[in-house]
């Protein structure tokens, strides 16, 4: 009888801990992001500075626990033909998964559109956080998606290799 009680307590504790861990990863750390007046920017080819673009129906989530948890969806009346001639494009973007409850962002579908050429990826902002770039994908029909992705400096920094002189200095308070 005593062993059964211990097993029951351990099983219940593990189930509660697992449930809490799942909740925190999928729901707990995320919060909705309020749309700013110009919520979407792309980096201009001319001067490498971000410039706001027309965006409607903006929805976004973020989490303070990681710089790459940001996801957003929007629509734009701008065409990818005009955008591709004006803004910096990104090679080999890799959309990151969003929580299932944020249903406007489907990384697999976005990746398929990028691969098929029905969407193009642009640089939204370089080093939005240290070693993290903001990537904006826009489809032929005007749907847009934003996520944060590690850049070369971020990958080096977070895997422990020497960052080198090509990367900006790490801001104060950001540990390796």
HUQUI-V932467 format. One record per residue. RES is the residue in one letter. SS is DSSP state (H for helix, E for strand, C for the rest). PHI is phi in degrees with one decimal (999 if undefined). Layout:
# HUQUI-V932467
res=(RES | RES)
ss=(SS | SS)
phi=(PHI | PHI)
This chain:
# HUQUI-V932467
res=(X | X | X | X | X | X | X | X | X | X | X | X | X | X | X | X | X | X | X | X | X | X | X | X | X | X | X | X | X | X | X | X | X | X | X | X | X | X | X | X | X | X | X | X | X | X | X | X | X | X | X | X | X | X | X | X | X | X | X | X | X | X | X | X | X | X | X | X | X | X | X | X | X | X | X | X | X | X | X | X | X | X | X | X | X | X | X | X | X | X | X | X | X | X | X | X | X | X | X | X | X | X | X | X | X | X | X | X | X | X | X | X | X | X | X | X | X | X | X | X | X | X | X | X | X | X | X | X | X | X | X | X | X | X | X | X | X | X | X | X | X | X | X | X | X | X | X | X | X | X | X | X | X | X | X | X | X | X | X | X | X | X | X | X | X | X | X | X | X | X | X | X | X | X | X | X)
ss=(C | H | H | H | H | H | H | H | H | H | H | H | H | H | H | H | H | H | H | H | H | H | H | H | H | H | H | H | C | E | E | E | C | C | C | C | C | C | C | C | E | E | E | E | C | C | C | C | C | E | E | E | C | C | C | E | E | E | E | E | E | E | E | C | C | C | C | C | C | C | E | E | E | E | E | C | C | C | C | H | H | H | H | H | H | H | E | C | E | C | C | C | C | C | C | C | C | C | C | C | C | C | C | C | C | C | H | H | H | H | H | H | H | H | H | H | C | C | E | E | E | E | E | E | E | E | E | E | E | C | C | E | E | E | E | E | E | E | E | C | C | C | E | E | E | E | E | E | E | E | C | H | H | H | H | H | H | H | H | C | C | C | C | C | C | C | C | C | C | C | C | C | C | C | C | C)
phi=(999 | -66.3 | -65.1 | -64.6 | -67.1 | -64.7 | -62.7 | -63.2 | -64.4 | -63.6 | -64.5 | -63.1 | -62.1 | -64.9 | -65.3 | -65.4 | -64.9 | -63.5 | -63.9 | -65.9 | -62.6 | -60.5 | -59.1 | -64.8 | -71.7 | -92.5 | -123.2 | -60.4 | -86.0 | -78.4 | -142.6 | -73.7 | -102.7 | -74.6 | -71.1 | -79.2 | -55.9 | -123.4 | -75.1 | -124.7 | -129.1 | -128.7 | -82.4 | -71.1 | -64.5 | -64.6 | -133.6 | 58.8 | -112.3 | -70.2 | -131.9 | -63.3 | -118.7 | -68.7 | -144.8 | -130.1 | 52.6 | -74.8 | -135.7 | -149.8 | -131.1 | -153.6 | -143.5 | -76.1 | -76.8 | -157.4 | -75.3 | -108.3 | -93.1 | -70.0 | -140.4 | -148.2 | -133.6 | -162.6 | -125.7 | -142.9 | -81.8 | -74.4 | -90.1 | -65.7 | -63.0 | -66.8 | -61.1 | -68.0 | -87.7 | -112.7 | -120.3 | -70.5 | -94.4 | -114.4 | -89.6 | 53.6 | -70.2 | -128.8 | -58.3 | -95.3 | -61.6 | -110.3 | -58.5 | -57.1 | -74.5 | -91.3 | -76.7 | -80.1 | -114.1 | -121.3 | -59.1 | -64.2 | -67.1 | -63.9 | -60.2 | -65.3 | -67.1 | -64.1 | -66.2 | -77.5 | 86.0 | -88.4 | -142.9 | -123.4 | -108.2 | -125.8 | -82.9 | -83.6 | -164.7 | -85.1 | 51.8 | -60.4 | -131.7 | -56.4 | 75.8 | -130.1 | -104.6 | -94.8 | -109.4 | -123.9 | -107.3 | -130.4 | -88.8 | -58.5 | -94.2 | 90.2 | -81.8 | -126.7 | -139.2 | -129.2 | -149.5 | -103.8 | -137.1 | -64.0 | -92.7 | -59.2 | -65.5 | -65.2 | -61.5 | -64.3 | -62.5 | -82.3 | -94.5 | 95.1 | -77.8 | -67.2 | -70.7 | 93.4 | -76.3 | -69.8 | -93.8 | -68.0 | -63.7 | -71.6 | -63.3 | -59.2 | 90.6 | -97.7 | -90.0 | -85.2)
